[in-house]
Amino acid sequence: MNGNDYEERLGTDRMLPLVFKMALPAVAAQIANLLYSIVDRIYIGHIPGIGTDALAGVGVTGSVILLISAFSAIVSGGGAPLAAIALGQGDRNRAEKILGNGFVLLIIFTLITSILAYAFMEPVLLFTGASENTIPYATGYLSIYLTGTIFVQISTGLNTFINIQGRPGIAMMSTVIGAALNIILDPVFIFAFGMGVKGAAIATVISQACSAAWVLSFLFSKKASLNLASRYMKFDARIFLAILGLGISPFIMACTESLVGFVLNGSLKQFGDIYVSTLAILQSAMQFGSVPITGFAQGFVPIISYNYGHGDTARVRECFRIALITMFSFNALVMLAMIAFPSVVASMFTSDPALIATVKQMLPVFLSGMTIFGLQRACQNTFIALGQAKISVFIALLRKVILLVPLALILPQFWQVKGVFAAEGIADATAAICCTAIFAISFPKILRKAEARKAA
């Protein structure tokens, strides 16, 4: 089977097996990617004597790391769907220009974010919620992690371009390789070499470098139907603007996660470091449900984009229906299980009785709204797949900026520390309901316009 045959099956294979064939490797890849941060936090939280403070320190770096990696979402979430639509329209030259220009954008983003992060590291971390007890762990981890920024940008930014070629298994391996290495190297550097938090960062950088090498080796090879070639890296203003236009939505989605980290950690700092540690655990728990459905989205988005570009709206509808049912059901079950057994979740990350008790108290409040988050993620990613940048941007802003940030500042005035955690649950539920309502109105209109264009 040649590269073009892999792409064409997006428009011809039976939909249900096709969706899962594309999505399950992406889900596995996202779970493997999740293990980077989760495994770090599990090992760090169990370092004798300093585990709770070290976990808080690494927890506050998460906001900075999310902000940096958000730039890769411009290319992965904006460039890849555009390339898939171009392939569906039979315009391979445009698809390859999008890939090449996306690669250049990632290099530019790496230079800008690395310089700024090193220049303002300590004041930003203190603003984010680090204290004099936790700042040494935060700066120790982040200063090493930043040396691997280019590897993060390449592996996360370009991996989706492997997916749109109908090669989800190859895309999956890039993150599986990195995650497996991280699991092996973490205890070696943290405990065997006695490097603690810095050892966790070194293990992560090495693992991410291997992931990036895997992605580039495929995209430069003859096996790829879309090749990363120097002739397609020449600056094209229209391509750059198109990538930025659609990619701004997933960028804002990722950025707002970072913004929320700044706000929540900053609010919790006044109540004590144990609540900052609690948030680090709760955000990791949230990822158990949200990250797999992000992977599922990476699997179904190329199918919708390809068929939308091809004008086959019946297959677009069928794909969305499968995605909606699957993502909502999975996310709801995972969140309800964690709400029912919060002590089990807490014990994964710490053996500190006080921290376990705090997590047990706050987890149900924090995760309650996430039980219906699968609705939002299915609808929002379908908007992205259809090239609907403006709607996607609004939905991305609604959940975190319009709702969560004000709630996180207002509710503690009435409910003290519990108000900070309750803000997440209220914002998540409200945004999911609003997004679903907007989608129910807009989706049929978008497809009717596509059908009219095809008929014309």
C-alpha positions in Angstrom: 0.0 0.0 0.0 1.5 3.4 -1.0 1.1 6.6 0.9 -1.8 7.9 -1.2 -3.8 4.7 -0.5 -3.5 5.3 3.2 -5.0 8.7 2.8 -7.8 7.6 0.5 -9.2 5.1 3.0 -10.3 8.1 5.1 -13.0 8.7 2.5 -13.8 5.0 1.6 -13.5 2.7 4.6 -16.5 1.8 6.9 -16.8 4.6 9.4 -16.9 2.8 12.8 -13.8 0.6 12.3 -12.0 3.5 10.6 -12.6 5.9 13.5 -11.3 3.4 16.0 -8.4 2.4 13.7 -7.4 6.0 13.5 -8.2 7.0 17.1 -7.0 4.2 19.3 -3.3 4.6 18.4 -3.7 8.4 19.0 -5.4 7.6 22.3 -2.5 5.3 23.2 0.0 8.0 22.2 -1.8 10.6 24.3 -1.8 8.3 27.3 1.9 7.7 26.8 2.4 11.4 26.6 0.5 11.9 29.8 2.9 9.6 31.5 5.7 12.1 31.0 4.2 14.5 33.7 2.3 11.9 35.7 5.3 9.6 36.2 7.5 12.6 37.1 4.9 13.7 39.8 4.5 10.2 41.2 8.2 9.7 41.7 8.8 13.2 42.9 5.9 13.0 45.4 7.5 9.9 47.0 11.0 11.4 47.5 11.6 10.9 51.2 11.5 14.0 53.3 10.8 16.5 50.6 8.1 14.9 48.5 5.2 17.3 49.3 7.3 20.5 48.7 9.0 19.1 45.6 5.6 18.1 44.2 4.3 21.7 44.8 7.4 23.1 43.1 7.1 20.9 40.0 3.3 21.6 40.0 3.8 25.3 39.5 6.2 24.7 36.6 3.2 23.1 34.8 1.7 26.4 33.9 4.9 27.6 32.2 5.4 24.2 30.5 1.8 24.3 29.2 2.2 27.8 27.9 5.4 26.9 26.0 3.9 23.7 24.5 0.7 25.6 23.6 2.6 27.1 20.6 3.0 23.7 19.1 -0.8 23.4 19.1 -0.9 26.2 16.5 0.8 23.9 14.1 -0.7 20.6 15.2 -4.2 21.9 15.6 -4.2 24.5 12.8 -1.8 23.2 10.2 -2.8 19.5 10.3 -6.5 19.9 9.7 -5.8 22.4 6.8 -3.4 19.9 5.3 -6.1 17.2 5.6 -8.7 19.4 3.9 -6.2 20.1 1.1 -5.6 16.4 0.6 -9.4 15.8 0.5 -9.5 18.4 -2.3 -6.6 16.8 -4.1 -4.2 19.7 -3.6 -1.1 17.8 -2.4 1.2 20.7 -3.1 -0.6 23.0 -0.7 -0.6 20.2 2.0 3.2 19.9 1.7 3.6 23.7 1.9 1.5 23.7 5.1 3.8 21.0 6.6 7.0 22.8 5.7 5.8 26.2 6.9 4.6 24.6 10.1 8.1 23.2 10.8 9.5 26.7 10.4 6.9 28.1 12.7 7.9 25.6 15.4 11.6 26.6 15.2 10.6 30.3 15.6 8.3 29.5 18.6 11.1 27.6 20.2 13.5 30.5 20.1 11.0 33.0 21.4 9.6 30.9 24.2 13.0 29.6 25.4 14.6 33.1 25.6 11.6 34.6 27.5 11.3 31.7 29.9 14.9 31.8 30.9 14.9 35.6 31.3 11.8 35.7 33.6 11.9 32.2 35.2 12.0 33.0 38.9 9.6 35.9 39.0 7.1 34.1 36.9 7.3 31.0 39.1 6.8 33.0 42.3 3.8 34.7 40.7 2.4 31.3 39.7 2.4 30.1 43.3 5.9 29.0 44.2 7.0 29.9 47.8 10.4 30.2 49.3 10.2 26.5 50.3 9.2 25.3 46.8 11.0 27.7 44.4 14.4 25.8 44.5 12.5 22.7 43.2 10.6 24.7 40.6 13.7 26.4 39.1 15.8 23.3 39.3 13.2 21.3 37.2 12.3 24.0 34.7 15.8 25.2 33.9 16.7 21.7 32.7 13.4 21.1 31.1 13.7 24.2 28.9 16.8 22.8 27.2 14.5 20.3 25.5 11.9 22.8 24.2 12.8 22.1 20.6 12.1 18.4 21.0 8.7 19.1 22.6 7.7 21.5 19.8 8.7 19.1 17.1 7.2 15.9 18.6 3.9 17.4 19.5 3.6 19.9 16.6 4.4 17.5 13.8 3.0 14.2 15.0 -0.5 15.1 13.8 0.8 15.4 10.3 1.6 11.7 10.5 -2.0 11.0 11.5 -3.5 12.8 8.5 -1.5 10.5 6.2 -3.5 7.6 7.7 -0.6 6.3 9.7 -1.8 6.5 13.3 0.4 3.6 14.4 3.6 5.4 13.4 2.3 8.6 15.2 1.6 6.5 18.3 5.1 5.1 18.5 6.7 8.5 18.8 5.1 9.1 22.2 5.2 5.5 23.3 9.0 5.4 22.8 9.4 8.7 24.8 7.1 7.7 27.6 8.6 4.2 28.0 12.1 5.8 28.2 10.9 8.3 30.8 9.4 5.6 33.0 12.8 3.7 32.9 15.0 6.8 33.3 13.1 8.6 36.0 14.0 6.3 38.9 17.5 6.0 37.6 18.2 9.8 37.7 16.0 10.6 40.7 17.0 7.8 43.1 19.9 5.8 41.8 21.9 9.0 40.8 20.4 11.0 43.7 19.6 13.9 41.5 16.0 14.4 42.7 13.9 16.9 40.8 16.7 17.7 38.4 17.0 14.0 37.6 13.3 13.9 36.6 13.8 16.8 34.2 16.9 15.2 32.6 15.0 12.0 32.0 12.2 13.9 30.4 14.4 15.8 28.0 16.2 12.7 26.8 12.9 11.0 26.3 11.4 13.9 24.3 14.5 14.0 22.1 13.9 10.4 21.1 10.3 11.2 20.3 11.3 14.1 18.1 13.9 12.0 16.3 11.2 9.4 15.5 8.8 12.0 14.1 11.5 13.6 11.9 12.8 10.3 10.7 9.4 9.4 9.3 8.6 12.8 7.8 11.9 12.9 6.0 11.6 9.3 4.7 10.2 8.0 1.5 7.5 6.2 3.5 5.7 9.5 4.1 3.2 10.6 1.5 3.6 14.2 2.8 7.4 14.9 3.0 9.2 17.4 5.1 11.4 18.9 2.4 13.4 22.1 2.3 11.7 23.3 -0.8 8.4 23.6 1.1 9.9 25.5 4.0 10.1 28.8 2.1 8.0 31.5 3.8 4.5 31.8 2.4 2.5 34.5 4.0 -0.9 33.0 3.1 0.1 29.6 4.5 1.4 31.2 7.7 -1.8 33.2 8.2 -4.0 30.2 7.4 -2.2 28.1 10.0 -2.3 30.9 12.6 -6.0 31.6 11.8 -7.2 28.1 12.5 -4.4 27.2 15.0 -5.3 30.1 17.3 -8.2 28.1 18.8 -6.2 25.1 20.0 -3.5 27.5 21.1 -5.9 29.4 23.2 -7.3 26.1 24.6 -3.8 25.2 25.7 -2.9 28.8 26.8 -6.0 29.1 28.9 -5.0 25.9 30.8 -1.7 27.7 31.6 -3.5 30.9 32.5 -5.7 28.9 34.9 -2.7 27.4 36.5 -1.3 30.9 37.1 -4.6 32.0 38.7 -5.4 28.9 40.7 -1.9 28.5 42.1 -1.7 32.2 42.9 -5.0 32.0 44.7 -4.1 28.9 46.6 -0.7 30.2 47.7 -2.3 32.3 50.4 -3.9 29.2 51.9 -0.7 27.2 52.1 1.7 25.0 50.0 -0.4 21.9 50.7 -3.2 23.3 48.5 -0.7 23.9 45.7 0.4 20.3 46.0 -3.3 19.3 46.0 -3.9 21.2 42.8 -0.9 19.4 41.2 -2.5 16.1 42.0 -6.0 17.1 40.9 -4.8 18.5 37.6 -3.0 15.2 37.0 -6.2 13.3 37.8 -8.2 15.5 35.4 -5.8 14.5 32.7 -6.7 10.9 33.1 -10.0 11.6 31.6 -9.3 14.6 29.3 -6.0 13.4 27.7 -7.4 10.2 26.2 -10.3 12.0 24.6 -7.8 14.5 23.2 -6.1 11.5 21.5 -9.4 10.3 20.2 -10.0 13.8 18.7 -6.6 13.5 16.9 -7.9 10.3 15.4 -11.3 11.5 14.1 -10.4 15.1 13.1 -8.5 14.0 10.0 -11.4 11.9 8.9 -13.9 14.8 9.2 -11.5 17.2 7.6 -10.8 14.9 4.6 -14.4 14.1 4.0 -15.5 17.8 4.4 -12.9 18.8 1.9 -14.2 16.0 -0.4 -17.8 17.2 0.0 -19.1 14.0 1.6 -21.2 15.4 4.4 -22.9 12.1 5.2 -19.6 10.7 6.3 -18.9 13.8 8.3 -22.2 13.4 10.2 -21.5 9.7 10.8 -18.0 10.3 12.1 -19.2 13.0 14.5 -22.0 10.8 15.9 -19.5 8.1 16.7 -17.0 10.5 18.2 -19.6 12.2 20.4 -21.0 9.0 21.9 -17.5 7.6 22.6 -15.9 10.7 24.0 -18.8 11.6 26.3 -19.2 8.0 27.7 -15.5 7.5 28.3 -14.9 10.8 30.0 -18.0 10.5 32.2 -17.1 7.0 33.4 -13.5 8.0 34.3 -14.5 11.1 36.2 -17.2 9.4 38.1 -14.8 6.6 39.1 -12.3 9.1 40.5 -15.0 11.1 42.3 -16.1 7.8 44.0 -12.5 6.8 45.0 -10.5 10.0 45.7 -8.2 8.4 48.3 -7.0 5.9 45.7 -6.1 8.8 43.3 -4.3 10.7 46.0 -2.3 7.6 47.2 -0.8 7.3 43.7 1.1 10.6 44.2 1.8 10.8 47.9 2.0 9.0 51.2 1.5 12.2 53.2 -1.7 11.7 55.3 -2.5 15.4 55.4 -2.1 15.7 51.6 -4.3 12.6 51.0 -7.0 14.0 53.3 -7.0 17.4 51.4 -7.2 15.7 48.0 -10.1 13.5 49.3 -12.0 16.7 50.3 -11.4 18.7 47.2 -11.4 16.2 44.3 -15.2 15.8 44.0 -15.7 19.5 43.9 -12.9 20.0 41.4 -13.9 17.3 38.9 -17.7 17.5 39.1 -18.1 19.6 35.9 -15.7 17.4 34.0 -18.2 14.6 33.9 -19.8 16.1 30.8 -16.7 17.6 29.3 -16.7 15.0 26.5 -19.6 16.9 24.9 -17.5 20.0 24.6 -14.4 18.3 23.3 -16.3 16.4 20.6 -18.1 19.5 19.4 -15.1 21.9 19.6 -12.7 19.6 17.8 -15.3 19.1 15.1 -15.5 22.8 14.6 -11.7 22.8 14.2 -11.9 19.9 11.7 -14.3 21.9 9.6 -12.0 24.9 9.6 -14.4 27.0 11.8 -11.7 29.1 13.6 -13.9 31.9 15.0 -16.4 29.6 16.8 -13.5 27.5 18.1 -11.8 30.5 19.5 -14.9 31.7 21.3 -15.5 28.3 22.9 -11.9 28.0 24.0 -12.1 31.5 25.6 -15.5 30.7 27.2 -14.4 27.9 29.5 -11.2 29.2 31.0 -11.0 33.0 30.5 -14.7 34.2 30.5 -15.8 31.7 33.2 -13.1 30.1 35.2 -10.7 33.0 35.9 -13.4 35.3 37.3 -14.9 32.5 39.3 -11.5 31.5 40.8 -11.1 35.1 42.0 -14.7 35.6 43.2 -15.8 32.3 44.9 -13.0 32.3 47.5 -14.5 35.4 48.9 -17.5 33.3 49.9 -16.2 29.7 50.2 -12.6 30.3 51.1 -10.2 27.7 49.7 -13.0 25.4 48.5 -14.1 28.2 46.2 -10.9 28.0 44.2 -11.5 24.3 43.5 -15.3 24.8 42.9 -14.6 27.4 40.2 -13.2 24.6 37.9 -16.2 22.4 38.3 -18.8 25.2 37.6 -16.8 26.6 34.6 -16.4 23.1 33.0 -20.1 22.2 33.2 -21.3 25.6 32.0 -18.9 25.7 29.1 -19.8 22.2 28.0 -23.6 23.0 27.9 -23.0 26.3 26.0 -20.7 24.6 23.5 -23.2 21.8 22.8 -26.0 24.3 22.2 -23.9 26.4 19.8 -22.9 23.3 17.9 -26.5 22.0 17.6 -27.4 25.3 15.8 -24.2 25.8 13.7 -23.3 22.2 12.5 -26.3 21.7 10.2 -25.8 25.2 8.7 -22.1 24.5 7.9 -22.9 21.2 6.2 -25.7 22.7 4.2 -23.3 25.3 2.8 -20.8 22.5 1.9 -23.6 20.5 0.1 -24.5 23.7 -1.8 -20.9 24.2 -2.9 -20.6 20.6 -4.1 -23.9 20.9 -6.0 -22.7 24.1 -7.7 
